[in-house]
Amino acid sequence: MRLAAIDIGTNSIHMIVVQVKADLSFEIVDREKEMVRLGAGGLDGRMLSREAIEAAIETLGRFKQLAESRQVDDILAAATSAVREARNGGEFLKAVAARTGIRPRVISGVEEARLIHEAAVYGVDASNGTAVVIDIGGGSMEVTLGTAVEARLARSFPLGVIRLTDKYVTTDPLSKGDERRIVKHVRTVFGGFARQVAAAGFTRVVATSGTSLSLGEIAMAGRRLFDSDSIHHTRIPAKTLHRVRKQVVGLDLPRRLKLPGLDARRSDLVVAGAVLLDTVVRLIGAREITLCDFALREGLILDFIGRNHRRIARAERYPDIRRRSVVELGERCRWYPDHAEHVARIALSLFDQTRGLHRLGDRAREWIEYAALLHDIGGHIAYLNHHKHSYYLIREGGLRGFDPEEIEAIALIARAHRRGRLKKSNRSLVSLPPAARRAVVVGGALLRLAESLDRSHGQVVDQVELSRVGRDYRLRLRAHGPAELERWAADRHRAPFEKLLGRPVAVEVAGEPREGRPQPPAPRPHQNN
């Protein structure tokens, strides 16, 4: 299974694409980020700017294209402090859904902290002891205390770098007065929780997010022992972090831009970020921090994995996204898989034995199979008219990997499995191209007969053999048990199949006397037909 996770942050929008493995671990196969400053001017209940909204939507549209090119099964998206605080946050989310199809969920600060903790202890070894996780974003800072299993304490603080920069950074280089005001504010907002963390004790401090990683890049410039593009899992002593703070605070923007390792796009925010991280580390009494490049994005992935073991196992069983999507819809609608799969096998056997007549290709064959698998899901709504309900559920069930034309064809084939034929004037049928209309007509005839050949829902018919007998056809059923009910039902529903063949069809069970057939038992009233 492939997933994309998008973090719609106050400063940046990040996306990762991952391949989930059978052992429920994952590997990142693609990643992208864009700094759009969505929260600039939009914090503390103010409005997100039109420019920021447009930039964010354009970025999310590109990310959606990238995710689809990677053939992901799902896109998980979460919006954080900028959206949850802005007065027009709901308007932004509606615009994202309308223009990109992505439907982000706004998460609380505590939920954000929990997800980040889960990612950090997955990315950095925290199996022994207790870890503090610090994530500094644009609008907020999340801090947790917990183990590799769970976060026992999780809090979110309005101490993001955009928020602090907007409020306290008035000079460049940062004046001593501004620096003192930032420290005082951090102590006021975070000091009580810092004392709680220090009193509880911890064995490791993990720092995530772009701010912490940027400060780590500055600290490690020219000091790396190994040639690597990543500083993930690098340990930075608290004394080194304090030195980096003093270095960054003492430089104006042109000189900060020359700092080795500093991303130029963070050069204006890194000042407040350095003061904030250093102050937090000193308040909790940590001797060092461990850098981690896993954060909210990875937390979204891990949370999904934890809640979807069965779905992931299904993905391993059905690597094709189209087939997996069909199976998932059937399971959501509480289908009868044994019956559905048996009907599909019979329908495909009939399709293959009549290829010379209908001359349809493998694409139509696939539609007929999927329609057979889903033909009875309408019973999830009501038995009465369940074929019509099946049509609706297939159309609106969110099948992935199919074109709209294909979904319509599959839904119409499923609808045709019961009494009555689709009229040639049916609007949905007329809207399809001629080849697809032909597939619907043929598929409906095959599915109707195939469904009747499991009338007992006992899967007793093993094979169906179609052959010419003079000018007409004979359909012989080979079964491993009594199949009189199936023969009787096939006699009732063979008319569309006979029209397809252009000849009458005699249905018989192999080994059954041709005369004096017994009357069939009554059908089971609770089964979907």
Number of C-alpha atoms within 10 A of each C-alpha: 23 23 24 30 24 28 23 28 25 27 23 19 21 21 26 23 27 23 17 20 15 14 9 14 13 19 12 14 13 14 16 13 15 16 16 22 23 27 28 20 18 24 24 16 15 16 18 24 17 11 11 17 21 16 17 23 20 16 18 24 17 14 25 20 12 18 24 15 9 16 17 20 19 16 22 20 21 20 22 25 28 29 29 19 18 21 17 16 22 13 13 19 19 14 17 21 13 11 12 17 14 22 17 19 15 20 16 15 21 17 17 26 28 28 23 29 34 27 26 29 26 20 18 20 14 20 12 10 13 21 25 28 30 29 27 24 26 30 27 23 24 25 30 27 25 21 19 19 12 16 22 11 16 23 17 22 16 21 24 24 28 25 24 23 20 14 12 17 22 12 11 14 16 18 14 12 13 17 18 13 16 22 17 14 16 21 17 10 13 22 17 11 18 19 14 13 19 14 10 10 17 18 11 21 22 28 30 26 20 22 27 26 23 20 25 25 22 20 23 19 13 10 9 12 7 7 6 8 6 12 18 17 16 18 17 18 15 17 13 15 23 19 14 20 24 15 16 25 20 17 17 16 15 10 12 22 17 13 17 13 17 21 19 14 10 18 19 18 21 26 30 28 28 24 23 26 23 21 21 19 20 16 19 21 16 18 13 19 24 21 28 28 21 21 27 30 23 28 24 24 25 20 14 15 18 12 10 13 14 11 14 21 15 16 22 15 11 15 12 12 19 16 19 22 21 20 20 18 20 24 14 12 19 14 21 17 15 13 22 24 17 22 30 24 18 24 28 20 17 22 24 16 14 16 12 9 11 14 12 19 13 9 11 22 18 15 23 29 26 24 33 32 27 32 37 32 30 27 21 17 13 14 17 11 13 21 28 22 23 27 27 17 21 27 18 11 18 14 21 17 18 13 9 11 14 18 23 23 28 29 30 29 32 33 31 24 27 22 12 9 13 16 9 11 9 9 9 15 20 13 13 16 10 11 11 22 19 18 24 28 20 21 31 28 25 29 31 28 26 27 29 24 30 24 25 22 21 15 20 19 21 13 14 22 14 17 13 11 11 7 7 14 18 16 20 18 24 17 18 11 11 14 25 22 19 30 23 20 21 23 17 12 20 21 17 19 21 16 13 16 15 12 14 15 21 17 21 23 19 15 10 13 9 9 6 7 11 8 9 13 10 8 14 11 8 7 14 22 22
